[in-house]
Amino acid sequence: MSAEGTDESSWALDPEDESGAVVAAVGRQLKMWREAAGLDRSAFAEQMGYGADLTRKIESGTRIPRPEFLDKADGVLGAGGKIAAMKADVEKARYPKKVRDLAKLESEAVEIGSYDNVVVTGLLQTEEYARALFGLRRPGFSEDEVERLATARLARQKLLQRHPAPLLTVVQEEAVLRRPIGGKMVLRRQLEHLLEVGRLRTVEIQVMPTAVEEHAGLGPSFKVMRLRDGTTVGHTDVQLASRLIIEPKEVQILDMRYGMIRAQALTPRESLTFIEKVLGET
């Protein structure tokens, strides 16, 4: 923990994020409880073990308190669980808006198809792989940003434990399986994780070998999601932006392209054997 506790107990809030109203409301409630307890910021911060400036930022709604901060504040202020209960209000605000938007779509999907040619698809990344990946970005992220983004990515993976879980099909380029992001041991554990989840009934992983001559996906990574209401949407990431694709003709093209990519890749069974081979060589 730093002297001010800035990185360890809160996340920065994007001023353009509409969830700021929720964070501000939580901050006002925290301030009311502190004042009702007869504590100024310095006295409260001393009992909390964090700096007074951090308290000011959280109370003003410019920082998002972490769950452990609210738990501790609940005890210090004798709130009987009322402050701790606000964790549910700030949970979604913890994550960047574009991550929340994608997670919302994924939560409404009955089927997700993902083609990834640069890194392991986010829904199947291990925690250390995700942290290593965000740590490689340039310009570099702060430790606070790496923590926030990695936590958000892992939170999206909870949908795989849902009952019923969506059908997740993934096509990964062979090069992705060989790129040692985070080092050899991080890659080995990531490959082991792919083998584990690839045996789930709701997950099918396919590998696109580099030696394949016919390839319909020589472009950016993308997703095709079929939602509960029967609609199909697409999603793609480019260098500085994420794009939701809802135009029927464009979605149809992505859907057709994804079907061709799956047909050109190894079958799921062949792919697990291939991943085992790569693991043995790593």
MIKOLMAR-59416 format. One line per 3 residues: their letters; for each residue y, z, x of N, C-alpha, C. Coordinates in steps of 0.001 Angstrom, whole numbers, plus 500000, padded with zeros to 6 digits. Example, Ala and Ser with C-alpha at 12.3 -4.5 7.8 and 13.67 -1.06 7.14 Angstrom:
// MIKOLMAR-59416
as) 494310/507800/513190/495500/507800/512300/496700/507800/513200; 497750/507080/512850/498940/507140/513670/500030/507870/512900
// end
This chain:
// MIKOLMAR-59416
msa) 498800/500000/500848/500000/500000/500000/501243/500000/500879; 502214/499156/500565/503462/499143/501299/504334/500292/500841; 505418/500533/501574/506308/501642/501219/506835/501489/499803
egt) 507107/500248/499414/507633/500005/498078/506534/499673/497072; 505330/499417/497588/504227/499103/496677/504416/497788/495945; 505272/496909/496440/505644/495714/495700/504471/494776/495458
des) 503723/494454/496527/502643/493502/496375/501403/494113/495759; 501208/495405/495978/499953/496019/495590/499898/496463/494140; 501024/496580/493466/500992/497162/492124/501625/496280/491062
swa) 502030/495088/491416/502627/494211/490424/502585/492772/490912; 502841/491851/489978/502945/490428/490308/504340/489942/489957; 504825/488946/490710/506115/488350/490373/505981/487575/489071
ldp) 507042/487530/488302/507045/486823/487021/507897/485571/487128; 507340/484447/486709/508091/483206/486646/509171/483354/485572; 510463/483219/485947/511525/483415/484962/511490/482433/483804
ede) 510784/481286/483960/510693/480293/482896/509454/480483/482018; 508659/481501/482315/507433/481750/481564/507763/482491/480279; 507294/481964/479138/507615/482578/477846/506976/483950/477676
sga) 505988/484278/478510/505362/485595/478415/506282/486691/478942; 507447/486301/479459/508402/487287/479965/508834/488278/478899; 508846/487858/477631/509241/488762/476548/508257/489917/476417
vva) 506985/489628/476601/505964/490677/476534/506122/491642/477704; 506322/491096/478898/506479/491930/480090/507717/492811/479968; 508798/492240/479422/510033/493015/479233/509818/494152/478248
avg) 509071/493895/477174/508801/494929/476174/507984/496067/476773; 507014/495726/477614/506212/496753/478283/507094/497576/479217; 507994/496894/479927/508907/497599/480816/509798/498580/480073
rql) 510300/498155/478904/511154/499053/478111/510377/500269/477630; 509129/500060/477216/508301/501177/476765/508044/502160/477906; 507778/501621/479077/507538/502481/480238/508779/503316/480555
kmw) 509950/502686/480481/511187/503407/480747/511405/504521/479725; 511131/504254/478459/511292/505265/477411/510363/506454/477648; 509127/506190/478036/508195/507274/478328/508662/508085/479535
rea) 509174/507398/480565/509639/508107/481762/510816/509014/481435; 511785/508483/480678/512962/509274/480335/512584/510430/479407; 511645/510192/478499/511205/511258/477596/510528/512392/478363
agl) 509937/512046/479509/509282/513055/480343/510275/513775/481243; 511548/513343/481198/512584/513998/481991/512537/513649/483467; 512027/512462/483792/511922/512042/485191/512885/510898/485479
drs) 513633/511021/486585/514397/509857/487013/513458/508955/487814; 513937/507769/488213/513048/506807/488869/512477/507356/490172; 513297/508064/490926/512838/508583/492217/511713/509597/492036
afa) 511881/510516/491083/510860/511535/490845/509580/510894/490319; 509747/509941/489419/508586/509238/488871/507858/508481/489975; 508622/507750/490818/508035/506963/491901/507287/507865/492876
eqm) 507823/509043/493139/507171/509967/494067/505807/510404/493523; 505756/510697/492236/504491/511111/491639/503504/509945/491544; 504049/508748/491391/503195/507564/491287/502675/507106/492647
gyg) 503465/507382/493708/503089/506907/495031/503610/505511/495331; 504589/505071/494534/505214/503768/494737/506713/503953/494868; 507408/502909/495329/508843/503001/495505/509622/502949/494200
adl) 510811/503554/494215/511665/503560/493028/512108/502139/492671; 512259/501266/493672/512698/499899/493403/511653/499139/492602; 510379/499420/492872/509317/498775/492105/509379/499206/490636
trk) 509614/500499/490411/509745/501002/489041/510884/500290/488326; 512008/500124/489028/513163/499446/488432/512789/498013/488027; 512075/497300/488891/511720/495914/488609/510756/495808/487426
ies) 509805/496734/487364/508857/496706/486256/509560/497055/484951; 510424/498068/484989/511133/498467/483776/512105/497398/483299; 512617/496607/484227/513559/495546/483853/512842/494262/483438
gtr) 511508/494239/483573/510745/493078/483142/510705/491937/484123; 511041/492187/485402/511010/491123/486408/509736/491153/487242; 508929/492193/487068/507627/492267/487731/506560/492628/486694
ipr) 505378/492087/486887/504270/492347/485972/503439/493486/486538; 503355/494623/485844/502577/495745/486380/501084/495452/486383; 500421/495880/487434/498971/495746/487495/498323/496794/486595
pef) 497077/496579/486201/496390/497548/485331/496356/498952/485921; 496116/499053/487242/496024/500375/487857/497365/501112/487839; 498473/500359/487869/499790/500991/487781/499973/501625/486398
ldk) 499595/500883/485361/499739/501410/484005/498799/502587/483760; 497605/502528/484323/496672/503655/484186/497259/504915/484810; 497813/504766/486013/498362/505933/486700/499600/506454/485986
adg) 500454/505541/485509/501656/505954/484784/501287/506717/483521; 500211/506306/482883/499759/506989/481673/499445/508456/481968; 498780/508690/483100/498449/510050/483475/499659/510854/483900
vlg) 500533/510251/484708/501727/510943/485204/502641/511332/484046; 502777/510456/483054/503699/510702/481945/503019/511360/480742; 501717/511631/480860/501015/512296/479765/501060/511505/478476
agg) 500838/510189/478578/500971/509315/477414/499712/509272/476550; 498659/509918/476977/497458/509974/476155/496833/508626/475860; 496942/507693/476791/496324/506378/476620/497246/505315/476068
kia) 498435/505689/475623/499345/504715/474996/499908/503719/476015; 500197/504184/477231/500687/503262/478265/499528/502414/478787; 498384/503035/479018/497219/502299/479503/496825/501199/478526
amk) 497048/501434/477226/496688/500442/476211/497506/499165/476343; 498648/499238/477026/499496/498056/477181/498924/497070/478182; 497830/497436/478865/497201/496498/479801/496800/495210/479088
adv) 496361/495352/477840/495952/494161/477084/497137/493230/476839; 498343/493809/476716/499534/493000/476445/499947/492169/477653; 499731/492714/478855/500191/492013/480054/499076/491228/480737
eka) 497843/491338/480214/496720/490696/480895/496932/489203/481090; 497300/488497/480013/497477/487051/480126/498698/486681/480951; 499741/487523/480887/500966/487230/481640/500736/487300/483139
ryp) 499624/487933/483553/499325/488036/484975/499124/486671/485608; 498689/485694/484811/498300/484412/485355/499378/483358/485113; 499544/482412/486056/500535/481346/485878/500303/480586/484577
kkv) 501367/480063/483988/501280/479407/482677/500290/478252/482672; 500296/477424/483714/499392/476269/483700/497934/476720/483737; 497665/477883/484361/496312/478416/484374/495942/478930/482986
rdl) 496887/479605/482327/496633/480105/480978/496369/478954/480013; 497136/477873/480157/496957/476726/479267/495571/476105/479439; 495135/475958/480705/493815/475392/480957/492725/476336/480458
akl) 492897/477634/480708/491903/478616/480268/491772/478620/478746; 492882/478420/478053/492841/478394/476584/492009/477208/476097; 492216/476047/476715/491442/474872/476339/489960/475092/476625
ese) 489665/475635/477803/488269/475867/478172/487606/476849/477213; 488372/477841/476746/487804/478838/475826/487484/478228/474466; 488148/477115/474130/487918/476455/472841/486903/475324/472945
ave) 486377/475099/474151/485487/473964/474376/484027/474318/474086; 483310/473351/473543/481863/473490/473396/481159/472717/474507; 481900/471834/475152/481359/471073/476280/482479/470758/477252
igs) 482219/470986/478532/483198/470701/479588/482515/469833/480624; 483109/468685/480900/482621/467807/481959/483651/467764/483070; 483239/468013/484307/484194/468106/485403/483741/467269/486591
ydn) 484608/466358/487043/484353/465588/488261/485307/466087/489336; 484753/466526/490453/485575/467104/491527/485216/466473/492861; 486222/465891/493507/485964/465185/494763/486645/465800/495981
vvv) 487299/466947/495808/488010/467574/496935/487448/468958/497244; 487300/469790/496215/486774/471145/496400/485752/471436/495304; 485035/472545/495423/484113/472979/494382/484917/473250/493117
tgl) 484402/472820/491982/485125/473000/490723/485440/474477/490492; 486621/474763/489967/487105/476128/489851/486185/477062/489096; 485507/476578/488055/484630/477421/487252/483381/477870/488009
lqt) 483115/477250/489162/481917/477597/489929/482241/478156/491313; 483505/478413/491593/483882/478932/492904/483563/480416/493039; 483122/480825/494227/482980/482246/494514/484367/482814/494791
eey) 484472/484136/494739/485767/484770/494973/486293/484478/496374; 485441/484584/497386/485925/484375/498752/486265/482902/499000; 485563/481990/498353/485889/480567/498477/487253/480301/497853
ara) 487497/480876/496661/488777/480679/495981/489927/481240/496812; 489751/482437/497365/490810/483048/498173/491077/482229/499431; 490004/481745/500063/490175/480915/501255/490912/479629/500918
lfg) 490572/479051/499778/491202/477804/499352/492703/477984/499127; 493085/479020/498380/494506/479257/498137/495226/479632/499427; 494516/480271/500343/495128/480635/501617/495432/479451/502510
lrr) 494811/478302/502210/495023/477096/503019/496222/476267/502553; 496752/476579/501365/497833/475759/500815/499074/475801/501708; 499760/474668/501791/501011/474578/502549/502057/473863/501710
pgf) 503293/474369/501593/503760/475623/502193/502896/476789/501732; 502748/477778/502601/501811/478849/502350/502192/479750/501183; 501179/480213/500445/501397/481214/499415/501517/482588/500054
sed) 502240/483482/499396/502267/484871/499831/500934/485515/499457; 500652/486681/500028/499431/487395/499673/499406/487713/498181; 500579/488011/497644/500698/488312/496216/500284/487103/495380
eve) 500739/485917/495782/500414/484694/495039/498939/484338/495170; 498382/484506/496371/496953/484238/496568/496127/485144/495669; 496492/486424/495618/495785/487385/494780/495872/486993/493308
rla) 497058/486636/492864/497257/486303/491462/496477/485047/491068; 496527/484024/491910/495855/482770/491596/494333/482915/491651; 493840/483640/492655/492399/483836/492768/491872/484658/491593
tar) 492615/485693/491210/492208/486516/490069/492173/485689/488794; 493162/484820/488634/493208/483961/487451/492031/483000/487422; 491687/482451/488560/490560/481510/488612/489257/482200/488254
lar) 489054/483393/488771/487823/484129/488470/487763/484528/486998; 488932/484838/486420/488970/485223/485006/488513/484067/484118; 488821/482823/484506/488392/481662/483721/486879/481553/483660
qkl) 486196/482060/484667/484746/481909/484741/484002/482767/483717; 484705/483680/483057/484058/484545/482065/483471/483742/480913; 483981/482531/480699/483467/481731/479577/482003/481346/479792
lqr) 481545/481352/481057/480145/481024/481328/479211/482130/480845; 479766/483332/480619/478971/484463/480133/479083/484617/478617; 479849/483724/478002/480056/483799/476560/478786/483401/475809
hpa) 478615/483926/474626/477469/483561/473784/477971/483059/472438; 477774/481764/472131/477144/480790/473012/478131/480279/474065; 477638/480007/475234/478473/479465/476309/478607/477958/476128
pll) 479720/477377/476575/479842/475916/476493/478889/475243/477469; 478513/474030/477163/477735/473238/478115/478691/472778/479210; 478385/473127/480450/479218/472734/481586/478447/471754/482449
tvv) 478957/470535/482571/478368/469555/483478/479384/469274/484574; 478908/469212/485792/479791/469062/486949/479227/467998/487885; 480083/467115/488349/479708/466158/489397/480551/466486/490627
qee) 479876/466837/491706/480550/467177/492965/480240/466126/494023; 481257/465737/494767/481043/464832/495883/480275/465545/497006; 479418/464822/497677/478670/465390/498805/479599/465996/499845
avl) 480731/465346/500104/481663/465836/501120/482164/467244/500801; 482304/467540/499506/482752/468870/499092/481750/469929/499526; 480468/469602/499423/479416/470555/499767/479309/470796/501265
rrp) 479908/469946/502047/479825/470067/503510/481135/470564/504143; 482209/470614/503356/483495/471036/503915/483530/472561/504038; 483603/473124/505263/483482/474576/505464/484774/475348/505182
igg) 485249/475276/503956/486442/476035/503577/486153/477528/503700; 486965/478217/504482/486761/479645/504699/485764/479950/505806; 485129/478926/506374/484143/479144/507425/482719/478925/506936
kmv) 481786/478882/507870/480397/478555/507551/479772/479547/506579; 480000/480841/506763/479351/481825/505896/479899/481770/504468; 481198/481521/504340/481777/481369/503001/481165/480160/502314
lrr) 481004/479072/503054/480389/477876/502482/478935/478138/502108; 478201/478828/502966/476797/479124/502657/476680/479914/501357; 477520/480940/501191/477452/481739/499967/477885/480933/498752
qle) 478803/479986/498967/479211/479120/497863/478053/478202/497450; 477345/477653/498411/476193/476800/498109/475096/477598/497406; 474870/478824/497848/473882/479687/497199/474278/479964/495746
hll) 475582/480144/495527/476063/480382/494163/475845/479147/493289; 476073/477964/493845/475839/476736/493086/474369/476614/492695; 473485/476978/493594/472060/476926/493285/471708/477910/492177
evg) 472351/479069/492193/472079/480082/491174/472555/479646/489802; 473836/479244/489705/474365/478870/488392/473813/477528/487930; 473409/476685/488878/472866/475386/488517/471529/475467/487800
rlr) 470919/476648/487817/469642/476836/487117/469836/477413/485714; 471088/477704/485352/471366/478183/483999/471154/477038/483010; 470737/477372/481808/470484/476342/480802/471762/475656/480333
tve) 472890/476332/480507/474156/475772/480030/474969/475106/481137; 474395/474989/482322/475118/474386/483453/474259/473295/484087; 474842/472125/484296/474176/471040/485006/475091/470553/486121
iqv) 474607/470639/487351/475373/470206/488517/474741/468938/489066; 475567/467941/489316/475096/466705/489919/475895/466419/491177; 475226/465850/492151/475869/465512/493419/476032/464003/493511
mpt) 477217/463569/493934/477465/462162/494198/477359/461952/495715; 476245/461371/496180/476076/461175/497631/477129/460228/498203; 477529/460495/499410/478520/459642/500063/477990/458225/500244
ave) 476688/458079/500388/476095/456760/500643/476047/455866/499408; 476381/456399/498230/476344/455582/497020/477375/454458/497104; 476946/453241/496784/477853/452094/496880/478684/451912/495621
eha) 478101/452170/494453/478812/452001/493189/479325/453360/492721; 480630/453430/492541/481248/454724/492219/482419/454479/491277; 482319/455012/490047/483358/454786/489034/484483/455804/489098
glg) 484380/456774/490023/485363/457859/490026/486242/457922/491243; 486560/456789/491849/487381/456801/493058/488851/457005/492695; 489156/458205/492284/490515/458587/491895/490589/460099/491888
psf) 491617/460685/491262/491752/462140/491233/490625/462817/490456; 490416/464099/490746/489471/464902/489970/489978/465021/488533; 489053/465210/487581/489485/465338/486190/488426/466076/485378
kvm) 488822/466492/484179/487926/467150/483235/488001/466447/481888; 486892/466478/481175/486844/466035/479787/486279/467198/478981; 487017/467643/477963/486591/468812/477178/486485/468462/475701
rlr) 485336/468787/475125/485125/468616/473690/485324/469973/473026; 486271/470045/472101/486658/471308/471500/485894/471578/470207; 485983/472821/469741/485247/473227/468545/485637/472416/467314
dgt) 486904/471975/467265/487364/471246/466079/486978/469773/466109; 486215/469371/467122/485738/467994/467187/486583/467059/468027; 487763/467499/468465/488609/466646/469287/488161/466698/470744
tvg) 488536/465679/471481/488246/465607/472914/489557/465427/473666; 489741/466185/474726/490953/466095/475539/490560/465950/476998; 491492/465461/477800/491270/465332/479235/492267/466180/480002
htd) 491946/466457/481229/492848/467233/482082/492656/466756/483517; 493763/466543/484203/493677/466097/485590/494727/466794/486425; 494404/467006/487701/495326/467623/488659/495720/466591/489693
vql) 497007/466524/489961/497512/465722/491066/498217/466676/492020; 498857/466145/493048/499368/467000/494108/500267/468142/493630; 501208/467870/492758/502189/468893/492387/502218/469195/490899
asr) 501243/468686/490157/501297/468900/488713/499914/468790/488089; 499762/469453/486951/498569/469313/486127/498971/468558/484867; 498077/467731/484360/498419/466925/483198/497336/467030/482137
lii) 497743/467389/480932/496840/467389/479787/496883/465999/479166; 495722/465433/478894/495634/464077/478357/495087/464147/476940; 495916/463755/475973/495507/463812/474572/495559/462444/473886
epk) 496201/461460/474513/496257/460118/473944/494826/459579/473806; 494384/459249/472577/492987/458857/472352/492467/457771/473291; 493275/456732/473552/492808/455649/474415/492586/456140/475842
evq) 493465/457012/476329/493324/457537/477686/492126/458481/477779; 491949/459308/476746/490799/460219/476723/489505/459417/476701; 489495/458336/475931/488301/457487/475844/487949/456901/477211
ild) 488965/456480/477962/488728/455921/479293/488121/456977/480208; 488691/458196/480183/488154/459276/481020/486720/459605/480629; 486457/459634/479327/485125/459965/478837/484108/458910/479296
mry) 484468/457654/479170/483585/456574/479608/483373/456627/481116; 484441/456894/481837/484364/456946/483301/483459/458100/483747; 483593/459237/483046/482770/460388/483420/481291/460094/483165
gmi) 481010/459413/482063/479625/459046/481777/479058/458139/482857; 479861/457199/483350/479406/456299/484409/479177/457061/485711; 480084/457996/486015/479937/458795/487233/478636/459582/487204
raq) 478330/460191/486048/477097/460972/485932/475867/460077/486111; 475949/458863/485583/474818/457940/485703/474608/457496/487148; 475690/457430/487931/475602/456975/489318/475221/458096/490286
alt) 475403/459356/489868/475102/460495/490730/473611/460838/490681; 473191/461756/491547/471827/462270/491504/471611/463037/490205; 470380/463103/489746/470087/463890/488551/470290/465375/488868
pre) 470401/466229/487850/470554/467668/488117/469438/468232/489000; 468190/467856/488749/467090/468365/489573/467196/467858/491003; 467467/466570/491175/467632/466007/492513/468813/466673/493221
slt) 469844/467003/492445/471055/467590/493031/470801/468989/493578; 470021/469807/492853/469699/471149/493359/468885/471051/494649; 467980/470093/494707/467210/469875/495935/468140/469450/497069
fie) 469120/468605/496731/470078/468143/497731/470929/469311/498244; 471381/470183/497329/472192/471337/497739/471374/472266/498625; 470096/472454/498313/469224/473271/499166/469138/472681/500557
kvl) 469074/471356/500638/469012/470674/501938/470295/470911/502724; 471442/470774/502047/472732/470999/502723/472842/472453/503186; 472379/473379/502353/472404/474799/502725/471576/475034/503992
get) 470428/474398/504058/469573/474549/505241/470203/473977/506507; 471107/473015/506328/471775/472389/507479/473073/473102/507854; 473524/474035/507008/474819/474689/507229/474668/475945/508086
// end
